[in-house]
Amino acid sequence: MTGILIALRILLGVTSLLLTLLILLHKGRGGGLSDMFGGGITSTMGSSGVAERNLNRITIILGLVWVVTVIILGLASTYGWA
């Protein structure tokens, strides 16, 4: 069981780093912190290309994997599966 937990911890670390990078790749939509740092200059606010939609899908799937991993590790910590 400890091998699975180690693999889950590694998966959590990798998904955390990838989520951070993917979220930073998204376009700013305006009105938030992205405007403060120069992201307010966007010409196509409503439209998103194929690359942006694929980036959204990958980010959502990776976020779900991250959430499931956190829940499993939390349950393992609570119930002493280690």
GIVEN-V488033 format. One record per backbone hydrogen bond with DSSP energy under -0.5 kcal/mol. CO is the residue of the C=O (numbers start at 1). NH is the residue of the N-H. E is the energy in kcal/mol with one decimal. If there is no record, write none. Layout:
CO/NH/E + CO/NH/E
This chain:
1/5/-1.8 + 2/6/-2.3 + 3/7/-2.0 + 4/8/-2.3 + 5/9/-2.2 + 6/10/-2.2 + 7/11/-2.5 + 8/12/-2.3 + 9/13/-2.1 + 10/14/-2.5 + 11/15/-2.7 + 12/16/-2.0 + 13/17/-2.0 + 14/18/-2.5 + 15/19/-2.6 + 16/20/-1.9 + 17/21/-2.1 + 18/22/-2.9 + 19/23/-2.6 + 20/24/-1.8 + 21/25/-1.1 + 22/26/-0.7 + 23/26/-0.8 + 32/35/-0.9 + 32/36/-0.8 + 33/37/-1.3 + 34/39/-3.6 + 35/38/-1.4 + 38/41/-0.5 + 40/42/-1.3 + 43/45/-0.7 + 49/53/-2.1 + 50/54/-2.5 + 51/55/-2.3 + 52/56/-2.2 + 53/57/-2.3 + 54/58/-2.6 + 55/59/-2.3 + 56/60/-2.4 + 57/61/-2.5 + 58/62/-2.6 + 59/63/-2.3 + 60/64/-2.2 + 61/65/-2.2 + 62/66/-2.2 + 63/67/-2.4 + 64/68/-2.5 + 65/69/-2.3 + 66/70/-2.3 + 67/71/-2.4 + 68/72/-2.5 + 69/73/-2.5 + 70/74/-2.3 + 71/75/-2.5 + 72/76/-2.4 + 73/77/-2.1 + 74/78/-2.4 + 75/79/-2.7 + 76/80/-0.6 + 76/81/-2.0 + 76/82/-0.6
